[in-house]
């Protein structure tokens, strides 16, 4: 229990009156009588608050599964038990650090007949597990001299997943691809697996004509193919310092927005690509290296998507070292068949020498795509017009650094490896476009 606002106001008045009584003897008696009369009221007010005031009963309801960045409702039910109702009731829900909320302290209406429902929103700004532990009520005494804190243990647990409502729902593949800016390329008469025969249409390649079927039916017939199914895709995500860079997004500029790391964007892009690959009947494996080592073996079927999300929802990046060589070597030991390996990291000039041996070995057995996220700060420094000598040195250093990175990517491309460099906003669409190109080209 602690003093309330009225207590401090009365105490201040008595202090002023006592100061005046120090200079004027006629006020001493007034000061003593005022203090003596107020003291019983202060004591009685405290006893009523401690012994006879209703402590109330609270309960919380919140979904155990939240989506990153999306508002989620929380409902608190306050019920009367017995005793007098406090003069003022202030509510504090002790929410986790991974959720944003601006609803507290909340002043409750005293008109509680049996129960009162208080609702407020929270916005998850970090993936992973979370837990509510308690709810606090601050009860004010009848005369306002005291406040009493009541703590109600009220546990609620749950998890925050990436925002993949569009993926988890029964959304059409074409609609998702169009929303992410992915090009849908139709190629007639080309592919890896024979699908069926059909009549020749304007625009079909002459090479696709099946001359035997044409002779039997006495009209042009072409063979139609589809992308080869039952292939395997492995996504390797770097959770170390290379993708721990914070980036500004459209959400971060809005009230209640939050900053994301490049790893968050890479994980969401990898899960979206997994959904597309599973739609194409391919097997998907996913591994993380760096801060935390995780390996999910190849899975097929759309039911595997939820398994991927539930296994990776709490993986986070950290400023810790990561070994690209060890990750690729471990993948080679686990893979039993030819696989399309996609490694997402931030590749630099020194990686050319350290990965030279392992890249040649992978190239003989698998198809490798090295995806590097751009460093937008370095790009901005390299493009700016320097104002003085120090800025000129910084600009030259940034330009040299980026040029060395691009030379490395060109070297890998000359060796027959696939490379991709883009920023976080374009990563999802660029990855899926490259996957579809590989499927249609027959490289895998």
C-alpha positions in Angstrom: 0.0 0.0 0.0 1.2 3.5 -0.8 -0.1 7.0 -0.2 -2.5 8.5 -2.7 -2.7 11.9 -4.3 -5.1 13.2 -1.6 -2.6 12.2 1.1 0.1 14.2 -0.5 -2.2 17.3 -1.0 -3.2 17.2 2.7 0.4 16.7 3.7 1.5 19.7 1.6 -1.2 21.8 3.2 -0.2 20.8 6.7 3.4 21.6 5.8 2.5 25.0 4.6 0.3 25.6 7.7 3.2 24.4 10.0 5.6 26.8 8.2 3.2 29.7 8.8 2.7 28.6 12.4 6.5 28.9 12.9 6.2 32.7 12.2 2.7 33.3 13.7 2.0 31.8 17.1 -1.7 32.1 16.6 -1.7 29.4 13.9 0.0 26.7 16.1 -3.2 25.6 17.6 -4.9 25.4 14.2 -2.1 23.3 12.9 -2.2 20.8 15.8 -6.0 20.5 15.7 -6.1 20.0 11.9 -3.5 17.2 12.1 -5.3 15.6 15.0 -8.6 15.6 13.2 -7.2 14.3 10.0 -5.2 11.4 11.5 -8.3 9.2 12.4 -9.7 9.6 8.9 -6.4 8.6 7.4 -6.2 5.5 9.6 -9.8 4.5 9.0 -9.4 5.0 5.2 -6.4 2.6 5.2 -8.2 0.0 7.3 -11.2 0.0 5.0 -9.0 -0.4 2.0 -7.0 -3.2 3.5 -9.8 -5.2 5.2 -13.1 -4.5 3.4 -12.4 -3.5 -0.2 -13.2 -6.0 -2.9 -9.9 -7.4 -4.5 -11.9 -8.4 -7.6 -11.1 -11.4 -9.9 -9.5 -11.2 -13.3 -9.1 -13.5 -16.3 -7.3 -13.0 -19.6 -8.1 -14.4 -23.1 -5.7 -14.2 -26.0 -5.0 -16.4 -29.0 -2.0 -18.7 -28.5 -0.9 -18.1 -32.2 -0.1 -14.5 -33.3 1.1 -13.2 -36.6 4.1 -10.9 -36.7 3.1 -7.3 -37.2 -0.6 -7.9 -37.0 -2.9 -6.5 -34.3 -4.3 -9.2 -31.9 -7.1 -8.6 -29.4 -6.7 -9.3 -25.7 -9.8 -9.5 -23.5 -9.6 -9.1 -19.7 -12.7 -10.0 -17.6 -12.9 -8.3 -14.2 -15.5 -9.8 -11.8 -16.7 -8.8 -8.4 -16.3 -11.1 -5.4 -17.3 -9.5 -2.1 -16.7 -6.3 -0.2 -16.8 -2.6 -1.0 -15.8 -1.4 -4.5 -12.7 0.8 -4.5 -13.1 4.5 -5.3 -10.8 4.2 -8.3 -9.5 1.1 -10.2 -6.5 1.3 -12.5 -5.5 -1.8 -14.5 -2.1 -2.9 -15.6 -1.6 -6.0 -17.7 2.1 -7.1 -17.6 2.6 -8.0 -21.3 5.8 -9.4 -22.8 8.6 -7.3 -24.2 8.0 -8.8 -27.7 4.5 -7.2 -27.9 3.7 -3.5 -28.3 0.8 -2.0 -26.4 -0.2 1.6 -25.5 -3.4 0.8 -23.5 -2.0 1.1 -20.0 -2.5 2.3 -17.4 -6.3 1.9 -17.9 -8.8 3.5 -15.6 -11.9 1.2 -15.2 -15.5 2.2 -14.7 -16.7 1.7 -11.1 -20.1 0.6 -12.3 -19.3 -3.1 -12.0 -22.4 -5.1 -11.2 -21.0 -8.5 -11.7 -18.4 -8.4 -14.4 -16.7 -5.9 -16.7 -14.9 -6.8 -20.0 -11.9 -4.7 -21.0 -10.4 -5.2 -24.5 -7.2 -3.8 -25.9 -4.9 -4.6 -28.9 -1.3 -5.8 -29.0 1.1 -5.9 -32.0 3.8 -8.6 -32.0 7.1 -7.1 -33.2 9.3 -10.2 -32.7 8.9 -13.9 -33.6 9.2 -16.5 -30.9 7.5 -17.7 -27.7 5.9 -15.2 -25.3 4.2 -15.4 -21.9 1.9 -13.1 -19.8 2.6 -13.6 -16.1 0.3 -11.3 -14.1 -2.3 -8.6 -14.0 -2.0 -5.7 -11.5 -4.9 -3.6 -10.1 -4.3 -0.4 -8.3 -7.2 0.2 -5.9 -7.9 3.7 -4.5 -9.3 4.2 -1.0 -12.7 5.8 -0.4 -11.2 9.1 0.8 -8.3 9.0 -1.7 -5.6 8.9 1.0 -4.2 5.5 0.0 -3.7 3.2 -3.0 -3.3 -0.6 -2.8 -1.7 -2.8 -5.4 -3.3 -6.2 -6.0 -1.4 -8.7 -8.1 -3.3 -11.5 -9.8 -1.2 -14.3 -11.2 -2.6 -14.8 -14.7 -0.5 -16.8 -17.1 -1.0 -16.9 -20.9 1.4 -18.5 -23.3 1.7 -18.5 -27.0 3.9 -18.1 -30.1 4.4 -15.4 -32.7 4.8 -16.7 -36.3 5.7 -14.9 -39.5 2.7 -13.3 -41.1 1.7 -16.0 -43.7 -2.1 -15.9 -43.7 -2.0 -15.7 -47.5 0.0 -18.8 -47.7 -1.8 -20.8 -45.0 -5.2 -20.1 -46.5 -6.6 -21.6 -49.7 -5.2 -18.8 -51.8 -4.7 -19.4 -55.5 -1.1 -19.7 -56.6 -1.4 -17.3 -59.5 -2.9 -14.7 -57.2 0.0 -14.9 -54.8 2.5 -14.7 -57.6 0.9 -11.7 -59.0 0.8 -9.9 -55.7 4.5 -10.5 -55.1 5.4 -9.2 -58.6 6.5 -12.5 -60.0 6.5 -13.0 -63.7 4.5 -16.0 -64.9 6.2 -17.3 -68.1 4.3 -19.8 -70.3 6.2 -21.9 -72.7 4.4 -24.2 -75.0 6.0 -27.4 -76.1 9.0 -27.1 -73.8 9.8 -28.8 -70.5 11.2 -31.9 -69.0 8.2 -34.3 -68.7 5.7 -35.2 -71.4 2.2 -34.2 -70.4 -0.2 -34.8 -73.4 -0.9 -34.2 -77.1 -3.0 -31.4 -78.5 -3.7 -29.6 -81.7 -1.3 -27.1 -83.1 -2.0 -23.5 -82.1 -0.5 -20.3 -83.6 2.8 -19.6 -81.8 3.7 -23.2 -81.1 7.3 -24.2 -82.1 7.7 -26.4 -85.1 10.0 -28.6 -83.1 7.2 -29.5 -80.8 5.2 -31.2 -83.6 4.7 -34.9 -83.2 4.9 -36.1 -86.9 3.6 -39.6 -86.2 0.5 -38.3 -84.5 0.1 -35.6 -87.2 0.2 -38.4 -89.9 -2.4 -40.5 -88.1 -4.9 -37.6 -87.4 -4.1 -35.7 -90.7 -3.8 -32.4 -88.8 -0.9 -30.8 -86.9 -0.4 -32.3 -83.5 2.1 -31.0 -80.9 3.6 -32.5 -77.8 3.0 -30.5 -74.6 5.4 -30.8 -71.7 5.5 -29.7 -68.1 8.2 -28.9 -65.6 9.7 -32.0 -64.1 8.2 -32.9 -60.8 9.5 -34.7 -57.7 12.7 -32.6 -57.5 14.4 -31.5 -54.3 15.2 -27.9 -53.0 17.4 -27.1 -50.1 17.3 -23.6 -48.5 20.3 -22.6 -46.4 19.8 -19.5 -44.2 22.7 -17.6 -42.5 21.5 -16.6 -39.0 24.9 -15.0 -38.1 26.2 -11.5 -38.2 26.0 -11.2 -42.0 22.2 -10.9 -42.1 21.8 -9.3 -38.6 21.7 -5.8 -40.2 18.6 -3.9 -39.3 16.6 -2.4 -42.1 13.8 0.1 -42.4 10.5 -1.1 -43.9 7.2 0.4 -44.7 5.8 -0.9 -41.4 8.6 0.7 -39.4 7.5 4.1 -40.6 4.0 3.7 -39.3 3.0 4.3 -35.7 3.9 1.2 -33.6 6.1 0.0 -36.4 9.3 -2.0 -35.8 12.6 -2.6 -37.4 13.4 -6.0 -39.0 16.7 -7.7 -39.7 17.7 -8.9 -43.1 17.4 -12.4 -41.7 13.7 -11.9 -41.0 13.2 -11.0 -44.7 15.3 -14.0 -45.7 13.2 -16.4 -43.6 9.9 -15.1 -44.9 11.2 -15.3 -48.5 12.4 -18.9 -47.9 9.1 -20.0 -46.5 7.2 -18.4 -49.4 9.5 -20.1 -51.9 8.9 -23.4 -49.9 5.2 -22.9 -50.5 5.7 -22.5 -54.2 8.0 -25.5 -54.4 5.6 -27.7 -52.5 2.9 -26.5 -54.9 5.1 -27.9 -57.7 5.3 -31.3 -56.0 9.0 -30.8 -55.1 10.6 -31.8 -51.8 11.8 -29.0 -49.6 14.6 -29.1 -47.0 15.7 -26.1 -44.9 18.7 -25.5 -42.8 20.0 -22.6 -40.6 23.6 -22.0 -39.7 25.4 -19.4 -37.6 23.7 -18.5 -34.4 21.7 -21.7 -34.2 22.1 -24.9 -36.2 18.9 -26.4 -37.5 18.2 -28.9 -40.2 14.8 -30.0 -41.5 15.0 -33.0 -43.8 13.2 -32.9 -47.2 9.4 -33.0 -47.0 6.7 -33.1 -49.6 3.1 -32.1 -49.7 1.4 -28.9 -48.6 1.1 -30.2 -45.1 4.8 -29.9 -44.8 4.6 -26.1 -44.9 3.1 -25.8 -41.3 5.9 -28.1 -40.1 8.5 -25.8 -41.6 6.9 -22.7 -40.0 6.5 -24.3 -36.6 10.1 -25.5 -36.7 11.6 -22.1 -37.6 9.2 -19.5 -36.1 11.6 -18.8 -33.2 15.0 -18.7 -35.1 16.6 -15.3 -34.8 19.9 -13.8 -36.1 22.6 -12.5 -33.8 26.0 -10.8 -34.2 27.8 -14.2 -34.1 30.2 -15.7 -36.6 28.9 -18.1 -39.3 30.8 -20.6 -41.5 29.5 -20.8 -45.0 32.0 -23.6 -45.7 30.8 -25.8 -42.8 27.2 -25.2 -43.8 27.8 -26.4 -47.4 29.9 -29.3 -46.2 27.2 -30.5 -43.8 24.6 -30.2 -46.6 26.8 -32.3 -48.9 26.9 -35.0 -46.2 23.2 -35.1 -45.8 21.9 -34.9 -49.4 21.5 -38.3 -51.1 20.3 -37.0 -54.5 20.7 -34.1 -56.9 19.3 -31.0 -55.2 18.8 -27.3 -56.0 20.7 -25.7 -53.1 19.9 -22.0 -52.4 22.2 -20.3 -49.9 21.1 -16.9 -48.6 23.7 -14.8 -47.0 25.9 -11.7 -47.6 28.8 -12.8 -49.7 32.0 -10.8 -49.7 35.4 -10.8 -51.5 37.1 -13.1 -49.0 34.5 -15.8 -49.6 35.9 -16.4 -53.1 39.0 -18.1 -51.8 37.5 -19.8 -48.7 34.7 -21.4 -50.7 36.6 -22.2 -53.9 37.2 -25.9 -53.2 33.7 -26.7 -51.8 31.9 -24.9 -54.6 33.6 -27.0 -57.3 32.7 -30.1 -55.4 29.0 -29.1 -55.1 28.9 -28.1 -58.7 29.6 -31.7 -59.8 26.6 -33.2 -57.9 24.1 -30.4 -57.3 22.8 -27.0 -58.7 23.8 -24.1 -56.4 22.3 -20.6 -56.2 24.2 -18.1 -54.1 21.9 -15.3 -52.9 23.4 -12.2 -51.5 21.4 -9.3 -49.9 22.6 -5.8 -50.8 24.1 -3.5 -48.1 21.9 -0.4 -48.7 24.1 1.8 -46.5 27.2 1.0 -48.6 25.2 1.6 -51.8 24.0 5.0 -50.6 27.6 6.0 -49.6 29.0 4.9 -52.9 26.3 7.0 -54.8 26.5 10.2 -52.8 28.5 13.3 -53.8 31.2 13.9 -51.2 31.3 17.2 -49.5 34.8 17.1 -48.1 37.9 14.9 -48.0 36.7 12.5 -45.3 33.4 11.8 -47.2 35.4 11.3 -50.4 37.5 8.6 -48.7 34.3 6.9 -47.4 32.7 7.1 -50.9 35.8 5.6 -52.5 36.1 2.8 -49.9 32.4 1.9 -50.4 32.7 1.9 -54.1 35.8 -0.3 -54.0 34.0 -2.7 -51.6 30.9 -3.0 -53.8 33.0 -3.5 -56.9 35.0 -6.3 -55.3 31.7 -8.0 -54.4 30.4 -7.8 -57.9 33.6 -9.1 -59.3 33.3 -12.1 -57.1 29.7 -12.8 -58.4 31.0 -12.5 -62.0 33.7 -15.0 -61.2 31.2 -17.5 -59.8 29.0 -17.1 -62.8 31.9 -17.8 -65.2 32.4 -21.0 -63.2 28.8 -22.0 -64.0 27.3 -21.2 -60.6 24.1 -19.2 -60.2 24.1 -15.9 -58.3 21.5 -13.4 -57.3 21.9 -10.0 -55.6 19.0 -8.0 -54.5 17.6 -6.0 -51.6 15.2 -7.4 -49.0 12.0 -6.0 -50.5 12.7 -7.8 -53.8 14.0 -11.0 -52.3 10.7 -13.1 -52.4 9.8 -12.3 -56.0 13.4 -12.7 -57.2 13.8 -16.0 -55.5 10.6 -17.5 -56.9 11.3 -16.2 -60.4 14.7 -17.8 -60.4 13.2 -21.1 -59.1 10.7 -21.1 -61.9 13.3 -20.3 -64.5 15.4 -23.2 -63.2 12.4 -25.5 -63.4 11.6 -24.6 -66.9 15.2 -24.6 -68.2 15.9 -28.2 -67.1 19.1 -27.2 -65.3 18.1 -29.3 -62.3 
